[in-house]
Structures are given as structure tokens and as C-alpha cells.
Amino acid sequence: MGRKPTGRPTSFDIAYAAGVSQPTVSRALRGDRSVSPATRERIEKIASELNYTVDKNASSLRSQRSNTIALLFFEDPTPDDSMINPFFLAMLGSITRAAANQGLDLLISFQRLEDDWHVRYQDAHRADGLILLGYGDWTLYQERLDQLRRQGTHFARWGSISSDLAGGGTVGSDNLEAGRTAGRHLIERGRRRIAFLGHADTHYPEFASRYEGLCAAMREAGLSPEAALQQDALTSEEAGHAAAQALLARDDRFDAIFAASDLIAIGAMRALAEAGKSVPGDVAVIGFDDIPAASLTRPPLTTVMQDIRGAGARLVDTLLADIEGRPRPDPRLPTRLIVRASTGVS
């Protein structure tokens, strides 16, 4: 149950005061979920009273862990030089906070398909595992993930849960239900011919699930989705602008746009304005992500908000579960509809 306190506070002193074993103290102080919340709180309180701090180097040597994780962004085309999708950039703060809460250091870099990430990070003992944000074309990216799994690399990624057939550590939104929610909102606003801007195939499974949800909502309302009103677009303002222009050029009548991302929606709104179409008078527009720019458009953009704060904590916990060999948490996070003026005022 522990030993009597010595001069300098140690984990054994905490164990003695808390009436638990020293390994229990070690697990509690590194946030191991196998320790009950009440016990962990008691141990943390005693550690604070004794002014005890974890010797990270010694702990790392014992566990053969670096207590560092790597966050790798997939490079996306952006108007500035960041090459980081604004949605993932907004997620950075929550991941940093979640890592700090677990006593972990965080390395940040880019993932490039031609590079061997595991060699630079896990195999070199720079990081115990990877958090991957963004992926481009899923059919190409999946091969890299399969390779990482075969090599035993610990990782967690943000993406489409339904596409992760190998059961890897994926965290993501309920895109199908989110698409249904967006569709129902537009239908409640009296819209009947709803266009979808975004790829809707196996190459981009998150977008495909959002489109599937929209189609489900339309069928529930007795409406028939029209394939001609689905226009491919990747996540950028320019792609959204071009996709909306293509729809307008075909003279296909539509009274609403559901864009697979806010950036696509913002580009589409610009194309509509250039064509003399009012939002939401002629065309209601709804986006996805709720990036900061969504509230600054004219009119402000209705959008589906993803749980950025929850995503950071869930990604870190999922990665740690993989590293420690314990069950992963629920991968699915809920979304919330943020109603603004681009779809009309109730």
C-alpha cells in the first residue's frame, strides 16, 4: 500500500497518503482511464499538496514512451500561404489543449504522401503516435493508412467513420444525419430544388455521406433528388465559385444550395451575387463546418457546426487508447445546425 514519506516528495509518498499502490499513482497522474475518477481526483489533490511534479524523463524511460504526439496536417490549397484548411486550423487549439491536459508535448508538421511519416516520428522515437487531419482523395490515402497499420504505427485521424473498414482510430461527425438535418431545414424554408456542391463518391466519403443525408431528407418529404443538381467541388472558395457558375450556366432551376463545406458555400455565394441572384431571396445557401468566416459573409451563412472542441479531446483520447491497448472511445461526434440569414429568417 506504499511506504512512509521521505524528504523529497515521490510517487511512493503519494501512494502512502492515498492508501493505494505506487503503480496506481503513476497511472492516475498520466490520466489512465483504468483509475476511477474519485481515486484519480484524490491522488491529484495529494500530489498538489505535496508540490509533486512528474519526472517526465524518468517516466518516459520506464514506459519507453516519449510522451510526445505528432499532429500532421494534409496540405490543402488556400488563399494564403498556410496550406491548412481553416476548419482544421480551428481544431488546432482543442488538440493542443487536450494534449496538455494529458501531459503530452505536441509536434506539428505536414503529412506528405511521398514521405514515410512513421520513420520521422514513431520509429525515430520522436512521437508515440500521430494525429492526422485531412486526406485528399480517400482512395489514394487509404493505401497509406493501410501501410501505417501494417507497420504498427499508432494513429488517430479525423474523417469518415463509415469509410474506415479496417476499424482504425477514426473520429468524425455523423455526416449522414448532418446532411439530413440540412436538407430538412431547407425544405422547411419552402425550398424544393436543392443543389449539392461537393464530390459525392467514394473518393470523398464525408461529402458523399452529407449528400446521401440530403437525398434522404428530400425523399422523406416526397421530393426527388436530381442528379443534375449535384456539382463536384473540392474544399475551396474557388471550387465553390466554379461549381455554382457551372450550375447557373446550365440554366438548371434551383432555389437552394447545400455546400459540402463553408468554403465551397462562400465561393458559391460570390458566383450567385455576380449573376444577380439574391441570397436567400432567389437561392438559400447552407454550408458545413462553421469556420469563423461563415458568420462574416453577407448575408451571414447558415451552416452545420462540427464539434471542434470535442474533436480535439476525442482524437487525443483515441490515440492514447491505441497506444495503451485499451478500447477506443465512441468515434462519432454530433453536429449542430447554426441558422443565419443565408437561408431566411423564421
C-alpha positions in Angstrom: 0.0 0.0 0.0 3.0 2.3 0.0 5.8 3.4 2.3 6.2 6.2 4.7 7.0 9.7 3.3 10.7 10.6 2.7 12.3 14.1 2.4 11.6 14.9 -1.2 8.0 14.0 -2.4 7.8 10.9 -4.6 5.1 8.9 -6.1 5.5 6.4 -3.2 4.7 9.3 -0.8 1.5 10.0 -2.7 0.7 6.3 -2.7 1.2 6.1 1.1 -1.0 9.2 1.7 -3.7 8.0 -0.7 -3.7 4.4 0.5 -3.1 3.0 -2.9 -0.2 1.3 -4.7 2.6 3.3 -6.5 1.6 1.9 -9.9 -1.9 3.2 -9.3 -0.4 6.7 -8.6 1.6 6.5 -11.9 -1.5 5.6 -13.9 -3.6 8.3 -12.3 -1.1 11.0 -12.9 -0.8 10.2 -16.6 -4.6 10.2 -17.0 -5.1 6.4 -17.4 -8.9 5.7 -17.6 -8.4 2.5 -15.7 -8.2 4.5 -12.5 -11.6 5.6 -11.2 -12.3 9.4 -11.3 -12.7 9.5 -7.5 -9.3 7.9 -6.9 -7.6 10.0 -9.6 -9.0 13.2 -8.0 -7.8 12.1 -4.6 -4.3 11.3 -5.9 -4.1 14.6 -7.9 -5.1 16.6 -4.8 -2.4 14.9 -2.7 0.2 15.4 -5.4 -0.7 19.1 -5.5 -0.5 19.5 -1.7 3.0 17.8 -1.7 4.1 20.1 -4.6 4.9 16.9 -6.5 5.7 17.1 -10.3 6.1 14.2 -12.6 9.6 13.4 -13.7 8.8 13.2 -17.4 12.2 11.8 -18.4 12.2 9.1 -15.9 8.6 8.2 -16.7 9.5 8.0 -20.4 12.4 5.7 -19.7 10.3 3.3 -17.7 7.5 3.2 -20.3 9.7 3.6 -23.4 7.5 6.4 -24.5 8.4 9.9 -25.5 5.2 11.4 -24.1 5.0 13.3 -27.3 2.5 13.0 -30.2 2.7 14.5 -33.7 -0.1 16.4 -35.3 0.2 16.2 -39.1 -1.9 18.4 -41.5 -2.7 17.4 -45.0 -1.7 20.3 -47.4 -4.8 22.0 -48.9 -4.9 24.8 -51.4 -5.7 28.1 -49.5 -5.8 31.8 -50.5 -3.0 32.4 -48.0 0.3 30.6 -47.5 -0.9 28.4 -44.6 -1.9 25.4 -46.8 -4.2 24.4 -44.0 -7.9 24.1 -44.3 -9.5 26.7 -41.9 -11.6 24.0 -40.3 -8.5 22.0 -39.2 -6.7 25.2 -38.2 -9.6 25.9 -35.8 -9.2 22.4 -34.4 -5.6 23.0 -33.5 -6.4 24.8 -30.3 -8.6 22.0 -29.0 -6.0 19.3 -29.8 -3.2 21.3 -28.1 -5.3 21.8 -25.0 -6.3 18.1 -24.9 -2.6 17.0 -25.3 -1.6 19.4 -22.5 -4.3 18.0 -20.2 -2.8 14.6 -20.7 0.8 15.8 -20.0 1.8 15.4 -23.7 4.0 17.5 -25.9 2.8 18.2 -29.4 4.9 18.2 -32.6 3.2 19.9 -35.6 4.0 19.4 -39.3 2.6 18.4 -42.7 1.9 14.9 -44.0 3.0 14.3 -47.5 2.0 11.1 -49.4 5.5 10.6 -50.7 7.1 10.6 -47.2 7.3 7.9 -44.5 5.8 9.6 -41.5 6.4 6.7 -39.2 10.2 6.8 -39.9 10.4 10.5 -38.9 8.2 10.3 -35.8 7.3 7.0 -34.2 10.2 4.8 -35.4 12.6 7.6 -34.5 11.0 7.8 -31.0 10.2 11.5 -31.6 6.5 10.7 -31.1 4.4 7.9 -29.7 1.7 8.3 -32.3 0.2 10.5 -35.0 -2.9 12.6 -35.3 -3.8 13.0 -39.0 -6.0 15.9 -40.2 -7.2 15.9 -43.8 -6.6 13.3 -46.5 -7.5 14.5 -50.1 -8.6 11.6 -52.3 -9.6 8.8 -50.0 -9.0 6.0 -52.5 -5.3 7.1 -52.6 -4.9 8.0 -49.0 -6.4 4.7 -47.8 -3.3 2.8 -49.1 -1.1 4.9 -46.9 -3.2 4.2 -43.8 -3.1 0.5 -44.5 0.6 0.7 -44.7 0.8 2.5 -41.4 -1.4 -0.2 -39.8 0.8 -2.9 -41.1 3.9 -1.2 -39.7 2.3 -0.9 -36.3 2.1 2.9 -36.3 -0.2 4.3 -33.7 -2.5 6.9 -35.2 -5.9 8.6 -34.9 -7.4 10.6 -37.8 -10.3 12.9 -38.4 -12.5 11.7 -41.3 -15.4 9.5 -42.4 -16.1 6.7 -39.9 -18.2 4.7 -42.4 -15.2 4.5 -44.8 -12.8 3.1 -42.2 -13.4 -0.5 -43.0 -10.2 -1.6 -41.2 -11.5 -0.2 -37.9 -8.7 2.2 -37.4 -8.7 5.0 -34.9 -11.0 7.4 -36.8 -13.0 10.2 -35.2 -15.6 12.1 -37.2 -19.0 13.7 -37.4 -22.3 12.0 -38.1 -22.3 13.3 -41.7 -25.3 11.3 -42.8 -27.5 12.8 -40.1 -26.0 16.2 -40.6 -26.9 16.1 -44.3 -30.4 15.1 -43.4 -30.7 18.0 -40.9 -29.5 20.5 -43.6 -32.0 19.1 -46.1 -34.9 19.3 -43.7 -34.0 22.9 -42.8 -34.1 23.9 -46.5 -37.3 22.1 -47.1 -38.9 23.7 -44.1 -37.9 27.0 -45.6 -40.0 26.1 -48.7 -37.1 25.1 -50.9 -37.8 22.2 -53.4 -35.0 22.1 -55.9 -31.9 21.8 -53.8 -28.4 21.7 -55.4 -25.5 20.0 -53.7 -21.9 21.3 -54.3 -19.2 18.8 -53.5 -17.9 15.5 -54.7 -20.4 12.7 -53.8 -18.5 9.5 -54.4 -16.0 7.1 -52.8 -13.1 9.5 -53.3 -14.6 11.9 -50.8 -16.7 9.8 -48.4 -17.5 12.6 -45.9 -19.1 14.7 -48.7 -20.8 11.6 -50.1 -22.5 11.0 -46.7 -23.7 14.6 -46.5 -25.2 14.3 -49.9 -26.8 11.0 -49.0 -28.4 12.6 -46.0 -29.7 15.5 -48.1 -31.3 13.0 -50.6 -32.8 11.1 -47.7 -34.5 14.3 -46.3 -35.8 15.1 -49.8 -37.3 11.6 -50.2 -38.9 11.8 -46.8 -40.6 15.0 -47.9 -41.8 13.4 -51.2 -39.2 15.2 -53.3 -37.0 13.6 -55.9 -33.2 14.5 -55.8 -31.9 15.4 -59.2 -28.5 14.1 -60.2 -28.1 17.2 -62.5 -28.1 19.4 -59.4 -25.1 17.7 -57.9 -21.9 19.5 -58.9 -18.4 18.3 -58.0 -16.3 20.7 -55.9 -13.4 20.4 -53.5 -12.9 22.4 -50.4 -12.0 25.9 -51.6 -13.8 29.1 -52.4 -12.6 28.9 -56.0 -14.1 25.4 -56.4 -17.4 26.6 -54.9 -17.4 29.6 -57.2 -16.7 27.4 -60.3 -19.3 24.8 -59.3 -22.1 27.5 -58.8 -21.1 29.1 -62.1 -21.5 25.7 -63.8 -25.0 25.2 -62.4 -26.0 28.7 -63.5 -24.6 28.2 -67.0 -26.7 25.1 -67.5 -29.8 27.2 -66.5 -30.9 24.4 -64.2 -33.5 25.9 -61.9 -32.6 25.6 -58.3 -33.8 27.5 -55.2 -31.2 26.3 -52.7 -27.6 25.1 -52.4 -26.3 22.8 -49.8 -22.5 23.1 -50.0 -20.3 20.3 -48.6 -18.1 22.9 -46.8 -18.3 26.6 -45.8 -15.5 27.5 -48.2 -17.5 26.0 -51.1 -20.6 27.9 -49.9 -18.7 31.2 -49.7 -17.5 30.8 -53.2 -21.0 29.9 -54.4 -22.5 33.0 -52.8 -20.0 35.1 -54.7 -21.0 33.4 -58.0 -24.7 34.0 -57.2 -24.1 37.7 -56.5 -22.2 38.1 -59.8 -25.1 36.5 -61.6 -27.6 38.9 -59.9 -29.1 36.2 -57.7 -30.1 37.3 -54.2 -29.4 35.1 -51.1 -31.7 33.9 -49.7 -34.4 35.5 -51.9 -33.6 33.6 -55.1 -31.3 30.9 -53.6 -31.0 29.8 -50.0 -27.4 28.7 -49.1 -26.2 26.4 -46.3 -22.6 25.4 -45.6 -20.8 22.9 -43.4 -18.1 23.4 -40.7 -18.9 26.8 -39.2 -15.5 28.2 -39.8 -15.0 31.8 -38.4 -15.6 33.3 -41.9 -19.2 31.8 -42.0 -20.6 34.5 -39.7 -18.9 37.3 -41.7 -20.4 36.7 -45.1 -23.2 38.9 -46.5 -25.7 37.6 -45.6 -24.2 35.5 -42.7 -24.0 31.8 -43.7 -26.3 29.1 -42.2 -24.1 26.1 -41.6 -23.7 22.8 -39.9 -21.3 23.1 -37.0 -18.9 20.3 -36.2 -17.8 19.8 -32.6 -14.3 21.2 -32.8 -13.6 21.3 -29.0 -14.9 17.7 -28.6 -13.0 16.6 -31.6 -9.6 17.6 -30.1 -10.2 15.7 -26.9 -11.6 12.7 -28.7 -8.7 12.4 -31.1 -6.1 12.6 -28.3 -8.0 10.0 -26.3 -8.4 7.7 -29.3 -4.7 7.9 -30.0 -3.8 7.2 -26.4 -6.2 4.2 -26.3 -4.4 2.8 -29.3 -1.0 3.3 -27.8 -2.1 1.8 -24.4 -4.0 -1.0 -25.9 -7.4 -0.2 -24.4 -10.8 0.2 -26.0 -11.3 3.3 -28.1 -14.0 5.8 -27.2 -17.0 6.3 -29.4 -15.8 7.7 -32.7 -18.9 9.6 -33.7 -19.5 13.2 -32.7 -22.8 15.1 -33.1 -23.3 18.2 -35.3 -25.5 21.2 -34.7 -27.3 23.4 -37.2 -26.4 27.1 -36.9 -29.2 29.1 -38.6 -28.3 32.5 -40.0 -29.7 34.8 -42.7 -28.5 32.9 -45.8 -31.5 30.6 -45.5 -34.0 33.2 -44.5 -35.4 34.4 -41.2 -38.0 32.3 -39.4 
